[in-house]
């Protein structure tokens, strides 16, 4: 038995899934530890590359060795299941969308839980599919069911799973937030006020002794009671109209809150582009107050990574920033990285996508300074999708393809039987 215990203790920390947007804990981190870090000497190798035809930014989820991602072909949206080892397609499910793409079709990452895959299209169609076969269990249309206010760039939030509940933000009269039964699609409640939707995925949090959904709506940050949908607090935060640009472009700047809020205790960190900036909002007593704000970090759509009292994020017009969460002061900055490509993290490691070039840069996750451990460019070109870390693999996409890179350390030698 001793040799078996030693064997178990020496097994690599692989096998972690990435079951929904922002990973297992919803914070952008993977629990995996045996990852290759010396990219300068040993760059990751590409396992496979699969073409995508949606011209968009939807991210993948990975569960049980299967990659789930949304795509588009002709006049149909697709949900595709790919083998993580080979990239071969296991199944696909298609449904109609004959509209014209604007920066692609789907924006959302599927959520996979309990043998089901949940997806949201940019037009507001929610599907629940069998994860093994792609068979449809149920479908809801957020626009039809809740008179949802379709945002300028289409719905972009990913499905938020809270136990047996799915949370979405259709927007509109009395439906800033809705809760659906995960098993049937039935409406549990709608509420949260009348705010139009933003583009950020809802966050589940304990605030003021109550389970709440933190929502970055189009023009405000909201706290909504998870049990009833009652609006607990509202903090106005609207991107500004740029009067020097064309009116149609300027309108798109409204309701452009896209980066996911990060909850730390009874505070919420938010960041937005278009010259707006970042803030740490204290919501103690359900009465939001700004602790600090800054324009040193302006993330248009990259969701930040928070670790050990510091926030890491790319900013407009370019650069990577590290901010002290206590003060909002810049701990360090590195301006040679294009904006908006997205971030993921492991213990002591930060994976940064250059949104302009498609490069993946491995950086030491530390407030002491910028330390680059290497970079690769598996898919060149514009990228607005956060990388995904699962089962020793790094998955990245651009507007034309999805690539899987092997970043796992080789297994340790097994101890000899004694």
VEXNU-54344 format. One record per residue (C-alpha): residue number from 1; z, y, x. Coordinates in Angstrom, 3 decimals, decimal comma, m for minus. Example, Ala and Ser with C-alpha at 12.3 -4.5 7.8 and 13.67 -1.06 7.14 Angstrom:
# residues 2
[r 1 [7,800 m4,500 12,300]]
[r 2 [7,140 m1,060 13,670]]
END
This chain:
# residues 418
[r 1 [0,000 0,000 0,000]]
[r 2 [0,667 2,352 2,894]]
[r 3 [m2,960 2,245 4,036]]
[r 4 [m4,113 3,005 0,463]]
[r 5 [m1,823 6,035 0,285]]
[r 6 [m3,136 7,288 3,640]]
[r 7 [m6,699 6,789 2,433]]
[r 8 [m6,053 8,839 m0,719]]
[r 9 [m4,437 11,609 1,291]]
[r 10 [m7,469 11,851 3,578]]
[r 11 [m10,114 11,933 0,853]]
[r 12 [m12,018 15,257 0,833]]
[r 13 [m11,215 17,802 m1,867]]
[r 14 [m14,620 17,376 m3,468]]
[r 15 [m15,619 16,641 m7,004]]
[r 16 [m14,535 19,922 m8,577]]
[r 17 [m16,662 20,958 m11,560]]
[r 18 [m17,807 24,452 m12,516]]
[r 19 [m17,667 24,000 m16,264]]
[r 20 [m18,217 27,582 m17,408]]
[r 21 [m18,833 31,145 m16,219]]
[r 22 [m16,560 32,139 m13,304]]
[r 23 [m15,504 28,544 m12,629]]
[r 24 [m12,568 26,253 m13,456]]
[r 25 [m9,934 28,988 m13,801]]
[r 26 [m12,288 31,769 m14,891]]
[r 27 [m11,585 33,762 m11,709]]
[r 28 [m14,647 32,943 m9,592]]
[r 29 [m12,773 30,442 m7,376]]
[r 30 [m13,380 26,779 m6,672]]
[r 31 [m10,391 24,562 m5,763]]
[r 32 [m12,529 22,708 m3,213]]
[r 33 [m11,359 23,089 0,383]]
[r 34 [m13,576 20,880 2,548]]
[r 35 [m16,498 23,287 2,747]]
[r 36 [m18,677 24,003 5,757]]
[r 37 [m17,811 27,462 7,128]]
[r 38 [m19,668 27,756 10,436]]
[r 39 [m22,990 28,730 8,908]]
[r 40 [m24,149 30,515 12,053]]
[r 41 [m24,215 27,198 13,927]]
[r 42 [m24,689 24,818 10,979]]
[r 43 [m26,465 26,557 8,079]]
[r 44 [m26,424 24,746 4,722]]
[r 45 [m29,392 22,531 3,920]]
[r 46 [m31,292 22,710 0,638]]
[r 47 [m30,966 19,525 m1,422]]
[r 48 [m33,552 20,518 m3,982]]
[r 49 [m35,295 23,426 m5,693]]
[r 50 [m36,312 23,417 m9,370]]
[r 51 [m38,727 25,993 m10,838]]
[r 52 [m37,527 28,175 m13,723]]
[r 53 [m39,881 30,083 m15,988]]
[r 54 [m37,604 32,457 m17,890]]
[r 55 [m37,759 35,298 m15,309]]
[r 56 [m34,071 35,888 m15,959]]
[r 57 [m30,536 35,571 m14,699]]
[r 58 [m28,748 32,808 m16,666]]
[r 59 [m26,320 30,913 m14,428]]
[r 60 [m25,656 27,165 m14,210]]
[r 61 [m22,604 25,117 m15,137]]
[r 62 [m21,839 21,790 m13,438]]
[r 63 [m19,827 18,907 m14,921]]
[r 64 [m19,782 15,255 m13,912]]
[r 65 [m22,737 15,518 m11,561]]
[r 66 [m24,968 17,270 m14,118]]
[r 67 [m26,226 20,871 m13,950]]
[r 68 [m26,693 22,707 m17,257]]
[r 69 [m28,800 25,865 m17,383]]
[r 70 [m30,817 27,905 m19,884]]
[r 71 [m34,528 28,512 m19,368]]
[r 72 [m37,577 29,627 m21,370]]
[r 73 [m41,116 28,309 m21,697]]
[r 74 [m43,876 29,746 m23,858]]
[r 75 [m42,299 30,681 m27,182]]
[r 76 [m39,189 28,552 m26,773]]
[r 77 [m35,769 28,889 m25,226]]
[r 78 [m34,656 25,783 m23,351]]
[r 79 [m31,336 24,203 m22,488]]
[r 80 [m31,863 21,884 m19,504]]
[r 81 [m29,680 19,186 m17,937]]
[r 82 [m30,451 18,389 m14,283]]
[r 83 [m29,090 15,756 m11,937]]
[r 84 [m26,908 17,482 m9,323]]
[r 85 [m27,895 15,007 m6,613]]
[r 86 [m31,679 15,115 m7,072]]
[r 87 [m32,544 18,041 m9,385]]
[r 88 [m34,391 15,655 m11,711]]
[r 89 [m34,279 16,642 m15,362]]
[r 90 [m32,191 14,373 m17,595]]
[r 91 [m32,927 16,101 m20,892]]
[r 92 [m33,974 19,390 m22,447]]
[r 93 [m33,501 20,980 m25,844]]
[r 94 [m35,926 23,646 m27,123]]
[r 95 [m35,644 26,166 m29,947]]
[r 96 [m37,862 29,123 m30,962]]
[r 97 [m37,818 32,552 m29,326]]
[r 98 [m41,234 34,176 m29,477]]
[r 99 [m40,051 37,672 m28,550]]
[r 100 [m41,053 39,499 m25,376]]
[r 101 [m38,722 39,129 m22,407]]
[r 102 [m37,023 42,127 m20,832]]
[r 103 [m35,692 41,136 m17,407]]
[r 104 [m35,907 37,555 m18,605]]
[r 105 [m34,526 35,745 m21,610]]
[r 106 [m31,059 34,166 m21,539]]
[r 107 [m28,293 35,844 m19,533]]
[r 108 [m25,428 33,462 m20,291]]
[r 109 [m23,909 30,523 m18,420]]
[r 110 [m23,330 27,426 m20,592]]
[r 111 [m19,779 26,218 m21,189]]
[r 112 [m19,215 22,461 m20,989]]
[r 113 [m16,056 20,921 m22,443]]
[r 114 [m15,109 17,736 m24,236]]
[r 115 [m18,566 16,203 m23,934]]
[r 116 [m20,272 19,227 m25,509]]
[r 117 [m22,430 22,050 m24,113]]
[r 118 [m22,139 25,522 m25,659]]
[r 119 [m24,862 28,134 m25,125]]
[r 120 [m25,621 31,678 m26,277]]
[r 121 [m29,148 33,112 m26,359]]
[r 122 [m29,910 36,789 m25,838]]
[r 123 [m30,763 37,019 m29,578]]
[r 124 [m27,333 35,696 m30,560]]
[r 125 [m27,996 32,023 m31,313]]
[r 126 [m25,030 29,785 m30,460]]
[r 127 [m25,749 26,081 m29,943]]
[r 128 [m23,404 23,136 m29,525]]
[r 129 [m25,155 20,146 m27,921]]
[r 130 [m24,153 16,668 m26,814]]
[r 131 [m23,717 16,945 m23,044]]
[r 132 [m25,104 13,448 m22,466]]
[r 133 [m28,215 13,565 m24,667]]
[r 134 [m28,869 17,161 m25,732]]
[r 135 [m28,510 16,251 m29,407]]
[r 136 [m27,578 19,262 m31,579]]
[r 137 [m24,137 19,180 m33,189]]
[r 138 [m24,284 22,643 m34,784]]
[r 139 [m25,813 26,143 m34,492]]
[r 140 [m24,698 29,650 m35,541]]
[r 141 [m26,576 32,939 m35,444]]
[r 142 [m24,243 35,838 m34,538]]
[r 143 [m26,621 38,494 m35,865]]
[r 144 [m27,116 36,830 m39,241]]
[r 145 [m23,557 35,578 m39,704]]
[r 146 [m21,737 38,754 m38,664]]
[r 147 [m24,420 41,465 m38,887]]
[r 148 [m24,105 41,632 m35,117]]
[r 149 [m25,293 44,682 m33,210]]
[r 150 [m27,805 43,272 m30,719]]
[r 151 [m27,346 45,239 m27,479]]
[r 152 [m30,169 46,957 m25,585]]
[r 153 [m30,644 44,051 m23,141]]
[r 154 [m29,669 41,247 m25,518]]
[r 155 [m26,417 39,309 m25,676]]
[r 156 [m25,293 38,527 m22,137]]
[r 157 [m21,717 37,267 m22,461]]
[r 158 [m21,138 33,598 m21,742]]
[r 159 [m19,295 31,385 m24,255]]
[r 160 [m15,528 31,779 m23,836]]
[r 161 [m13,610 28,567 m24,573]]
[r 162 [m9,930 28,772 m25,520]]
[r 163 [m8,752 25,295 m26,453]]
[r 164 [m10,557 24,431 m29,689]]
[r 165 [m11,808 27,995 m30,139]]
[r 166 [m15,007 29,713 m29,002]]
[r 167 [m14,889 33,494 m28,584]]
[r 168 [m17,926 35,796 m28,885]]
[r 169 [m18,552 39,528 m29,344]]
[r 170 [m21,280 40,104 m31,975]]
[r 171 [m20,280 43,747 m32,498]]
[r 172 [m20,639 45,656 m35,709]]
[r 173 [m18,438 46,348 m38,707]]
[r 174 [m15,174 44,445 m38,388]]
[r 175 [m16,716 41,963 m35,940]]
[r 176 [m16,232 43,304 m32,445]]
[r 177 [m14,836 39,812 m31,735]]
[r 178 [m15,187 36,503 m33,574]]
[r 179 [m13,509 33,130 m33,138]]
[r 180 [m15,396 29,942 m34,026]]
[r 181 [m14,108 26,403 m34,321]]
[r 182 [m15,432 24,633 m31,242]]
[r 183 [m16,003 21,349 m33,069]]
[r 184 [m17,742 22,592 m36,223]]
[r 185 [m18,907 26,163 m35,548]]
[r 186 [m16,957 27,381 m38,584]]
[r 187 [m15,563 30,913 m38,483]]
[r 188 [m11,825 31,048 m37,800]]
[r 189 [m11,619 34,821 m37,929]]
[r 190 [m13,517 38,008 m37,201]]
[r 191 [m11,861 41,226 m36,108]]
[r 192 [m11,127 43,480 m33,175]]
[r 193 [m12,473 46,589 m34,892]]
[r 194 [m16,015 47,947 m35,064]]
[r 195 [m16,987 48,362 m31,389]]
[r 196 [m20,556 47,596 m30,357]]
[r 197 [m20,810 44,806 m27,795]]
[r 198 [m20,993 45,238 m24,067]]
[r 199 [m22,324 42,539 m21,760]]
[r 200 [m19,115 41,067 m20,300]]
[r 201 [m17,648 37,641 m21,080]]
[r 202 [m14,274 37,709 m22,930]]
[r 203 [m11,120 36,879 m20,970]]
[r 204 [m8,132 34,873 m22,235]]
[r 205 [m4,781 36,314 m21,106]]
[r 206 [m1,069 36,524 m21,853]]
[r 207 [m0,222 40,199 m22,388]]
[r 208 [3,022 41,592 m23,710]]
[r 209 [4,240 38,122 m24,578]]
[r 210 [1,186 37,313 m26,712]]
[r 211 [m2,033 35,425 m26,149]]
[r 212 [m4,845 37,977 m26,272]]
[r 213 [m8,576 38,204 m25,710]]
[r 214 [m9,495 41,025 m23,357]]
[r 215 [m12,906 42,377 m24,307]]
[r 216 [m15,055 44,815 m22,325]]
[r 217 [m16,973 46,187 m25,311]]
[r 218 [m19,825 48,669 m25,106]]
[r 219 [m17,658 51,775 m24,957]]
[r 220 [m14,090 50,516 m24,598]]
[r 221 [m11,722 47,907 m23,240]]
[r 222 [m10,007 45,989 m26,053]]
[r 223 [m6,995 43,717 m26,463]]
[r 224 [m7,285 41,400 m29,479]]
[r 225 [m4,673 38,966 m30,796]]
[r 226 [m5,966 35,446 m30,168]]
[r 227 [m4,348 34,019 m33,300]]
[r 228 [m5,527 36,559 m35,863]]
[r 229 [m8,165 38,847 m34,364]]
[r 230 [m5,993 41,931 m34,880]]
[r 231 [m6,772 44,815 m32,529]]
[r 232 [m3,692 45,351 m30,356]]
[r 233 [m4,963 48,164 m28,140]]
[r 234 [m8,118 50,078 m27,242]]
[r 235 [m8,933 52,002 m24,068]]
[r 236 [m12,123 54,152 m24,184]]
[r 237 [m14,496 53,485 m21,258]]
[r 238 [m18,105 54,511 m21,815]]
[r 239 [m20,914 54,883 m19,314]]
[r 240 [m22,412 58,350 m19,288]]
[r 241 [m25,811 59,669 m20,288]]
[r 242 [m27,877 60,732 m17,305]]
[r 243 [m29,621 63,838 m18,591]]
[r 244 [m32,057 63,906 m15,682]]
[r 245 [m33,860 60,708 m16,659]]
[r 246 [m36,150 59,667 m19,481]]
[r 247 [m34,374 59,384 m22,840]]
[r 248 [m35,210 55,673 m23,280]]
[r 249 [m33,769 54,892 m19,870]]
[r 250 [m30,737 57,059 m20,559]]
[r 251 [m29,995 55,192 m23,792]]
[r 252 [m29,808 51,952 m21,833]]
[r 253 [m26,976 53,450 m19,798]]
[r 254 [m24,784 53,504 m22,887]]
[r 255 [m22,642 50,471 m23,703]]
[r 256 [m23,405 49,054 m20,248]]
[r 257 [m20,015 47,538 m19,446]]
[r 258 [m20,976 44,180 m17,903]]
[r 259 [m18,557 43,125 m15,141]]
[r 260 [m15,789 40,832 m16,366]]
[r 261 [m12,326 42,485 m16,563]]
[r 262 [m9,640 40,917 m14,368]]
[r 263 [m6,111 40,616 m15,747]]
[r 264 [m3,214 40,886 m13,269]]
[r 265 [0,151 40,723 m15,030]]
[r 266 [0,110 43,454 m17,663]]
[r 267 [m2,708 45,333 m15,949]]
[r 268 [m6,476 45,014 m16,268]]
[r 269 [m8,980 45,921 m13,548]]
[r 270 [m12,381 47,160 m14,773]]
[r 271 [m15,492 48,408 m13,012]]
[r 272 [m18,810 49,844 m14,211]]
[r 273 [m21,943 51,306 m12,640]]
[r 274 [m23,992 54,381 m13,506]]
[r 275 [m21,633 56,617 m11,542]]
[r 276 [m18,608 55,665 m13,645]]
[r 277 [m16,414 53,714 m11,232]]
[r 278 [m13,318 51,514 m11,482]]
[r 279 [m9,791 51,696 m12,893]]
[r 280 [m6,585 49,723 m13,092]]
[r 281 [m5,294 49,985 m16,658]]
[r 282 [m1,655 49,205 m17,498]]
[r 283 [m1,409 47,826 m21,042]]
[r 284 [2,375 47,330 m21,182]]
[r 285 [3,589 47,668 m24,763]]
[r 286 [m0,054 47,550 m25,930]]
[r 287 [m0,334 51,196 m24,876]]
[r 288 [m3,044 51,478 m22,196]]
[r 289 [m2,439 53,935 m19,359]]
[r 290 [m4,525 54,398 m16,211]]
[r 291 [m2,603 53,668 m13,021]]
[r 292 [m5,512 54,785 m10,859]]
[r 293 [m9,261 55,256 m10,975]]
[r 294 [m11,931 55,610 m8,313]]
[r 295 [m15,668 56,005 m7,887]]
[r 296 [m15,565 54,165 m4,543]]
[r 297 [m16,486 50,957 m6,396]]
[r 298 [m19,148 51,043 m9,105]]
[r 299 [m20,326 47,591 m10,148]]
[r 300 [m23,140 47,584 m12,642]]
[r 301 [m22,911 43,872 m13,431]]
[r 302 [m21,211 41,943 m10,593]]
[r 303 [m17,824 40,564 m11,656]]
[r 304 [m15,119 41,106 m9,007]]
[r 305 [m13,038 38,599 m7,068]]
[r 306 [m9,298 39,349 m6,895]]
[r 307 [m7,090 37,704 m4,270]]
[r 308 [m3,637 38,521 m2,874]]
[r 309 [m3,528 42,066 m4,208]]
[r 310 [m7,076 43,062 m3,242]]
[r 311 [m10,335 43,267 m5,169]]
[r 312 [m13,726 42,394 m3,645]]
[r 313 [m16,994 43,418 m5,255]]
[r 314 [m20,487 44,701 m4,590]]
[r 315 [m21,192 48,277 m5,621]]
[r 316 [m24,006 50,638 m6,555]]
[r 317 [m26,216 51,675 m4,930]]
[r 318 [m25,418 49,028 m2,286]]
[r 319 [m22,571 47,580 m0,274]]
[r 320 [m19,541 45,290 m0,462]]
[r 321 [m16,103 46,842 m0,990]]
[r 322 [m12,513 45,667 m0,609]]
[r 323 [m9,962 47,742 m2,561]]
[r 324 [m6,174 47,678 m2,524]]
[r 325 [m5,111 46,970 m6,120]]
[r 326 [m1,885 48,936 m5,719]]
[r 327 [m3,621 52,213 m4,913]]
[r 328 [m7,371 51,876 m5,437]]
[r 329 [m7,931 52,866 m1,810]]
[r 330 [m10,794 51,242 0,112]]
[r 331 [m9,460 48,686 2,608]]
[r 332 [m12,930 48,162 4,081]]
[r 333 [m16,589 48,429 3,209]]
[r 334 [m19,838 46,936 4,447]]
[r 335 [m22,961 48,728 3,281]]
[r 336 [m25,672 46,344 4,528]]
[r 337 [m25,586 44,205 1,354]]
[r 338 [m27,706 44,871 m1,713]]
[r 339 [m25,979 45,423 m5,031]]
[r 340 [m25,518 43,092 m7,916]]
[r 341 [m26,107 39,560 m6,683]]
[r 342 [m22,751 38,142 m7,702]]
[r 343 [m19,748 36,549 m6,012]]
[r 344 [m17,869 33,262 m5,820]]
[r 345 [m14,867 32,275 m3,732]]
[r 346 [m12,929 29,416 m2,183]]
[r 347 [m9,675 29,506 m0,249]]
[r 348 [m10,205 32,139 2,454]]
[r 349 [m13,951 32,354 1,769]]
[r 350 [m16,191 34,756 m0,151]]
[r 351 [m19,766 33,829 m1,075]]
[r 352 [m21,815 36,988 m1,591]]
[r 353 [m25,314 37,201 m3,053]]
[r 354 [m27,462 40,072 m1,844]]
[r 355 [m29,031 41,129 m5,133]]
[r 356 [m32,047 42,707 m3,459]]
[r 357 [m33,037 40,083 m0,884]]
[r 358 [m31,603 36,830 m2,274]]
[r 359 [m29,575 36,147 0,868]]
[r 360 [m26,293 34,251 0,518]]
[r 361 [m23,692 35,662 2,914]]
[r 362 [m20,499 33,798 3,763]]
[r 363 [m17,645 36,242 4,448]]
[r 364 [m14,001 35,792 5,349]]
[r 365 [m11,882 36,582 2,264]]
[r 366 [m9,467 38,964 3,956]]
[r 367 [m8,395 42,609 3,513]]
[r 368 [m8,295 43,027 7,309]]
[r 369 [m12,009 43,675 7,619]]
[r 370 [m15,536 42,388 7,098]]
[r 371 [m16,124 39,148 9,011]]
[r 372 [m19,439 37,396 8,426]]
[r 373 [m19,578 33,643 8,998]]
[r 374 [m23,312 33,306 8,471]]
[r 375 [m26,062 33,751 5,936]]
[r 376 [m29,065 31,911 4,508]]
[r 377 [m31,892 32,884 2,160]]
[r 378 [m32,836 29,805 0,123]]
[r 379 [m34,583 31,857 m2,576]]
[r 380 [m35,874 35,286 m1,623]]
[r 381 [m36,125 38,145 m4,077]]
[r 382 [m34,103 39,881 m6,776]]
[r 383 [m30,927 38,103 m7,833]]
[r 384 [m28,283 39,114 m10,371]]
[r 385 [m26,627 35,727 m10,820]]
[r 386 [m23,332 34,722 m9,264]]
[r 387 [m23,444 31,626 m7,032]]
[r 388 [m21,788 28,440 m8,291]]
[r 389 [m19,617 26,094 m6,194]]
[r 390 [m19,288 22,507 m7,408]]
[r 391 [m18,881 19,067 m5,866]]
[r 392 [m19,595 20,273 m2,335]]
[r 393 [m22,717 22,140 m3,450]]
[r 394 [m23,720 25,785 m3,671]]
[r 395 [m26,138 26,615 m6,494]]
[r 396 [m28,105 29,862 m6,473]]
[r 397 [m31,046 31,170 m8,437]]
[r 398 [m33,560 33,987 m8,464]]
[r 399 [m35,957 34,857 m11,275]]
[r 400 [m38,241 31,888 m10,525]]
[r 401 [m36,124 28,949 m9,356]]
[r 402 [m32,740 27,263 m9,000]]
[r 403 [m31,696 25,832 m5,622]]
[r 404 [m28,902 23,458 m4,634]]
[r 405 [m27,459 23,661 m1,105]]
[r 406 [m25,143 21,143 0,543]]
[r 407 [m22,081 22,977 1,933]]
[r 408 [m19,601 20,072 2,109]]
[r 409 [m17,999 18,944 5,325]]
[r 410 [m18,685 15,281 6,149]]
[r 411 [m15,937 12,864 5,047]]
[r 412 [m13,126 12,228 7,472]]
[r 413 [m13,015 8,789 9,070]]
[r 414 [m10,897 6,388 7,054]]
[r 415 [m7,627 5,337 8,685]]
[r 416 [m7,510 1,778 9,947]]
[r 417 [m5,816 m0,799 7,792]]
[r 418 [m2,311 m1,531 9,019]]
END
